[in-house]
Amino acid sequence: MTGALFKGNFWSGDILSTIGYDSIIQHLNNGRKNCKEFEEFLKERAAIEEKYGKDLLNLSRKKPCGQSEIHTLKRALEVFKQQVDNVAQCHIQLAQTLREEARKMEEFREKQKLQRKKTEVIMDAVHKQKSLQFKKTMDAKRNYEQKCRDKDEAEQAVHRSANLVNPKQQEKLFVKLATSKTAVEDSDKAYMLHINTLDKVREEWQSEHIKACEVFEAQECERINFFRNALWLHVNQLSKQCVTSDDMYEQVRKSLEMCSIEKDIEYFVNQRKTGQTPPAPIMYENFYSPKNAVAPGKATGPNIARRGPLPIPKSLPDDPDYSVVSDYSLIYQ
């Protein structure tokens, strides 16, 4: 960052040429455009991150995911949903960070634009002054050369008129020669004055050109460094996002390690069990001997429509409350 490369390599042998200066300006304009492109890239990436984060947030909060699971696997799923929610929030936060970086790039770009503008105004002025003074000098040179030619013609006319006998004619030629010599002297002085002025303008332009080269080279060094650091920061932020997301997913992995198949099965059994005794075999009941059982597997099931056996009377046959067939007696009313 010595500022010596630009000022030593962007000259031209043509005093009116601005090719070196124009080449530097074009390069700086391209650099500014590159910063603008990266700024737009950051903004678009921010929009992508924000949309992804919001979509992931909606997915985590609205979409069922194993909602009827129980016990340890249920806890693991709750951790999973929470960490997905956290990852989504991180992406939304990353979007805000990227927009902030884009804003910084814009501010840097505008700052350099204003700094350049001051130098460009000065350079535009000295370029115009140089071109104008060069034109005046060339006009003075042409005038001087024309006056010299006029003087030479006047001298030749005097030599040719040496044998003329007309004194008035010779006097006119001598007056013209004297006038032309005076004109040559005046034009020569004017030409020299313009040459000296042009040289001063050239020196001023050269000095400003060197200053401009130093300013522009310093700006370009600053821009490259800023752009490089911005890009470095950007990829660091993306790497940090990946690390943060992995840390959050690691919490899910840890919760899954705590998941126990045996405990979940045992928990389900304890919460939903319906009994420990299976149904007994259904025995076969003979119609005529209902108390006699046969081998299992032959049962036909109870016949709820069939009456049971008649009860055995507890009264004696001669009890007046009962009637017997042989005596044809009725219940006492």
TAHUFEN-V194065 format. One record per residue. N is the residue number from 1. RES is the residue in one small letter. SS is DSSP state (a for helix, b for strand, c for the rest). PHI is phi in degrees with one decimal (NA if undefined). OMEGA is omega as a letter, one per 30 degrees, with the letter a starting at -180 (NA if undefined). Layout:
# TAHUFEN-V194065
<<N & RES & SS & PHI & OMEGA> <N & RES & SS & PHI & OMEGA>>
This chain:
# TAHUFEN-V194065
<<1 & m & c & NA & a> <2 & t & c & -89.5 & a> <3 & g & c & 73.4 & a> <4 & a & c & -104.4 & a> <5 & l & c & -77.7 & a> <6 & f & c & -65.8 & a> <7 & k & c & -69.8 & a> <8 & g & c & -102.4 & a> <9 & n & c & -134.7 & a> <10 & f & c & -130.4 & l> <11 & w & c & -117.1 & l> <12 & s & c & -144.8 & l> <13 & g & c & -68.6 & l> <14 & d & c & -86.4 & a> <15 & i & c & -63.1 & l> <16 & l & c & -87.1 & a> <17 & s & c & -73.5 & l> <18 & t & c & -119.8 & a> <19 & i & a & -60.8 & l> <20 & g & a & -65.7 & l> <21 & y & a & -61.4 & a> <22 & d & a & -63.2 & l> <23 & s & a & -64.3 & l> <24 & i & a & -65.8 & a> <25 & i & a & -61.1 & l> <26 & q & a & -62.5 & l> <27 & h & a & -64.5 & l> <28 & l & a & -65.2 & l> <29 & n & a & -63.4 & l> <30 & n & a & -64.1 & l> <31 & g & a & -62.7 & l> <32 & r & a & -63.7 & l> <33 & k & a & -63.9 & l> <34 & n & a & -63.1 & l> <35 & c & a & -62.9 & l> <36 & k & a & -63.2 & l> <37 & e & a & -64.4 & l> <38 & f & a & -66.6 & l> <39 & e & a & -59.9 & l> <40 & e & a & -66.3 & l> <41 & f & a & -60.8 & l> <42 & l & a & -61.9 & l> <43 & k & a & -64.1 & l> <44 & e & a & -68.6 & l> <45 & r & a & -62.9 & l> <46 & a & a & -61.6 & l> <47 & a & a & -63.6 & l> <48 & i & a & -64.4 & a> <49 & e & a & -62.9 & a> <50 & e & a & -65.7 & l> <51 & k & a & -63.7 & l> <52 & y & a & -61.6 & l> <53 & g & a & -61.0 & a> <54 & k & a & -67.5 & l> <55 & d & a & -62.8 & l> <56 & l & a & -65.9 & l> <57 & l & a & -64.7 & l> <58 & n & a & -62.7 & l> <59 & l & a & -62.2 & a> <60 & s & a & -66.7 & a> <61 & r & a & -90.9 & a> <62 & k & a & -110.8 & a> <63 & k & c & -91.9 & l> <64 & p & c & -61.7 & a> <65 & c & c & -149.4 & a> <66 & g & c & 67.1 & a> <67 & q & c & -70.4 & l> <68 & s & c & -99.1 & l> <69 & e & c & -67.1 & a> <70 & i & c & -129.1 & l> <71 & h & a & 56.3 & a> <72 & t & a & -68.4 & l> <73 & l & a & -68.2 & l> <74 & k & a & -63.9 & l> <75 & r & a & -63.2 & l> <76 & a & a & -63.8 & l> <77 & l & a & -67.2 & l> <78 & e & a & -63.9 & l> <79 & v & a & -64.1 & l> <80 & f & a & -59.5 & a> <81 & k & a & -63.1 & a> <82 & q & a & -66.3 & a> <83 & q & a & -71.7 & l> <84 & v & a & -62.7 & l> <85 & d & a & -60.7 & l> <86 & n & a & -64.7 & l> <87 & v & a & -61.5 & l> <88 & a & a & -60.5 & l> <89 & q & a & -63.4 & l> <90 & c & a & -65.1 & l> <91 & h & a & -66.7 & l> <92 & i & a & -65.5 & l> <93 & q & a & -65.7 & l> <94 & l & a & -61.9 & l> <95 & a & a & -60.3 & l> <96 & q & a & -65.2 & l> <97 & t & a & -63.3 & a> <98 & l & a & -66.3 & l> <99 & r & a & -64.8 & l> <100 & e & a & -66.6 & l> <101 & e & a & -66.5 & l> <102 & a & a & -63.8 & l> <103 & r & a & -64.3 & l> <104 & k & a & -63.3 & l> <105 & m & a & -64.7 & l> <106 & e & a & -63.6 & l> <107 & e & a & -62.1 & l> <108 & f & a & -63.1 & a> <109 & r & a & -62.7 & l> <110 & e & a & -69.5 & l> <111 & k & a & -62.0 & l> <112 & q & a & -65.7 & l> <113 & k & a & -61.9 & l> <114 & l & a & -66.8 & l> <115 & q & a & -64.1 & l> <116 & r & a & -64.7 & a> <117 & k & a & -58.6 & l> <118 & k & a & -60.9 & l> <119 & t & a & -68.5 & a> <120 & e & a & -64.7 & l> <121 & v & a & -62.3 & l> <122 & i & a & -62.7 & a> <123 & m & a & -67.0 & l> <124 & d & a & -61.7 & a> <125 & a & a & -65.9 & a> <126 & v & a & -70.2 & l> <127 & h & a & -64.4 & l> <128 & k & a & -65.3 & l> <129 & q & a & -61.7 & l> <130 & k & a & -65.0 & a> <131 & s & a & -63.8 & a> <132 & l & a & -65.5 & a> <133 & q & a & -67.9 & l> <134 & f & a & -63.0 & l> <135 & k & a & -62.7 & l> <136 & k & a & -62.3 & a> <137 & t & a & -65.5 & l> <138 & m & a & -67.1 & l> <139 & d & a & -63.7 & l> <140 & a & a & -64.6 & l> <141 & k & a & -65.5 & l> <142 & r & a & -62.7 & l> <143 & n & a & -64.1 & l> <144 & y & a & -61.8 & a> <145 & e & a & -64.9 & l> <146 & q & a & -65.6 & l> <147 & k & a & -64.5 & l> <148 & c & a & -66.1 & l> <149 & r & a & -65.1 & l> <150 & d & a & -61.8 & l> <151 & k & a & -64.6 & l> <152 & d & a & -62.2 & l> <153 & e & a & -64.9 & l> <154 & a & a & -64.7 & l> <155 & e & a & -64.8 & l> <156 & q & a & -64.0 & l> <157 & a & a & -64.9 & l> <158 & v & a & -64.7 & l> <159 & h & a & -63.6 & a> <160 & r & a & -70.2 & a> <161 & s & a & -92.5 & a> <162 & a & a & -64.9 & a> <163 & n & a & -93.9 & l> <164 & l & c & -73.5 & a> <165 & v & c & -95.1 & a> <166 & n & c & -87.5 & a> <167 & p & a & -66.4 & l> <168 & k & a & -63.4 & l> <169 & q & a & -65.5 & l> <170 & q & a & -64.8 & l> <171 & e & a & -62.8 & l> <172 & k & a & -62.7 & a> <173 & l & a & -67.3 & l> <174 & f & a & -67.5 & l> <175 & v & a & -63.5 & l> <176 & k & a & -64.5 & l> <177 & l & a & -66.4 & l> <178 & a & a & -63.1 & l> <179 & t & a & -62.6 & a> <180 & s & a & -66.5 & l> <181 & k & a & -65.4 & l> <182 & t & a & -62.5 & l> <183 & a & a & -63.9 & l> <184 & v & a & -64.6 & a> <185 & e & a & -63.8 & l> <186 & d & a & -65.2 & a> <187 & s & a & -66.3 & l> <188 & d & a & -65.3 & l> <189 & k & a & -62.2 & l> <190 & a & a & -64.4 & l> <191 & y & a & -62.7 & l> <192 & m & a & -63.4 & l> <193 & l & a & -62.4 & l> <194 & h & a & -67.1 & l> <195 & i & a & -62.1 & l> <196 & n & a & -63.8 & l> <197 & t & a & -64.6 & l> <198 & l & a & -61.9 & a> <199 & d & a & -66.2 & l> <200 & k & a & -63.8 & l> <201 & v & a & -63.1 & l> <202 & r & a & -61.8 & l> <203 & e & a & -63.3 & l> <204 & e & a & -65.0 & l> <205 & w & a & -63.0 & a> <206 & q & a & -62.2 & l> <207 & s & a & -63.8 & l> <208 & e & a & -67.4 & l> <209 & h & a & -63.2 & l> <210 & i & a & -63.3 & l> <211 & k & a & -60.7 & a> <212 & a & a & -62.8 & l> <213 & c & a & -61.1 & l> <214 & e & a & -65.2 & l> <215 & v & a & -63.4 & a> <216 & f & a & -67.4 & l> <217 & e & a & -66.6 & l> <218 & a & a & -61.9 & l> <219 & q & a & -63.0 & a> <220 & e & a & -67.0 & l> <221 & c & a & -61.3 & l> <222 & e & a & -63.4 & a> <223 & r & a & -64.6 & a> <224 & i & a & -61.3 & l> <225 & n & a & -64.0 & a> <226 & f & a & -64.9 & a> <227 & f & a & -62.7 & l> <228 & r & a & -60.3 & a> <229 & n & a & -64.8 & l> <230 & a & a & -64.3 & l> <231 & l & a & -68.0 & l> <232 & w & a & -61.6 & l> <233 & l & a & -61.5 & a> <234 & h & a & -61.0 & a> <235 & v & a & -69.1 & l> <236 & n & a & -63.3 & l> <237 & q & a & -65.1 & l> <238 & l & a & -67.1 & l> <239 & s & a & -64.1 & l> <240 & k & a & -61.3 & l> <241 & q & a & -61.2 & l> <242 & c & a & -64.7 & l> <243 & v & a & -64.1 & l> <244 & t & a & -61.6 & l> <245 & s & a & -62.8 & l> <246 & d & a & -65.0 & l> <247 & d & a & -61.1 & l> <248 & m & a & -67.9 & l> <249 & y & a & -68.6 & l> <250 & e & a & -64.0 & l> <251 & q & a & -61.6 & l> <252 & v & a & -66.7 & l> <253 & r & a & -61.7 & l> <254 & k & a & -63.8 & l> <255 & s & a & -67.1 & l> <256 & l & a & -70.6 & l> <257 & e & a & -64.7 & l> <258 & m & c & -80.6 & a> <259 & c & c & -72.9 & a> <260 & s & c & -121.2 & l> <261 & i & a & -63.7 & a> <262 & e & a & -62.5 & a> <263 & k & a & -66.1 & l> <264 & d & a & -65.5 & l> <265 & i & a & -64.9 & a> <266 & e & a & -63.4 & l> <267 & y & a & -63.4 & l> <268 & f & a & -61.4 & a> <269 & v & a & -62.8 & a> <270 & n & a & -66.1 & a> <271 & q & a & -81.5 & a> <272 & r & a & -120.3 & a> <273 & k & c & -63.6 & a> <274 & t & c & -116.3 & l> <275 & g & c & 151.8 & a> <276 & q & c & -111.6 & a> <277 & t & c & -109.7 & l> <278 & p & c & -72.8 & l> <279 & p & c & -65.9 & l> <280 & a & c & -73.7 & l> <281 & p & c & -60.9 & l> <282 & i & c & -86.7 & a> <283 & m & c & -85.0 & l> <284 & y & c & -76.6 & l> <285 & e & c & -119.6 & l> <286 & n & c & -71.0 & a> <287 & f & c & -57.4 & a> <288 & y & c & -96.4 & l> <289 & s & c & -131.3 & a> <290 & p & c & -64.4 & a> <291 & k & c & -88.8 & a> <292 & n & c & -90.2 & a> <293 & a & c & -96.9 & l> <294 & v & c & -108.3 & a> <295 & a & c & -62.7 & l> <296 & p & c & -56.9 & l> <297 & g & c & 97.0 & a> <298 & k & c & -101.7 & a> <299 & a & c & -68.8 & l> <300 & t & c & -112.5 & a> <301 & g & c & 90.0 & a> <302 & p & c & -69.7 & l> <303 & n & c & -104.5 & a> <304 & i & c & -70.1 & a> <305 & a & c & -84.1 & a> <306 & r & c & -87.1 & l> <307 & r & c & -73.8 & l> <308 & g & c & -77.8 & l> <309 & p & c & -68.3 & l> <310 & l & c & -66.9 & l> <311 & p & c & -71.9 & l> <312 & i & c & -84.5 & a> <313 & p & c & -58.3 & l> <314 & k & c & -90.9 & l> <315 & s & c & -80.6 & l> <316 & l & c & -75.7 & a> <317 & p & c & -60.8 & a> <318 & d & c & -89.9 & l> <319 & d & c & -68.1 & a> <320 & p & c & -67.7 & a> <321 & d & c & -74.4 & a> <322 & y & c & -112.1 & l> <323 & s & c & -106.6 & l> <324 & v & c & -115.8 & a> <325 & v & c & -69.6 & a> <326 & s & c & -65.3 & a> <327 & d & c & -92.8 & l> <328 & y & c & 52.2 & l> <329 & s & c & -102.3 & a> <330 & l & c & -106.1 & l> <331 & i & c & -64.7 & a> <332 & y & c & -68.1 & l> <333 & q & c & -93.7 & NA>>
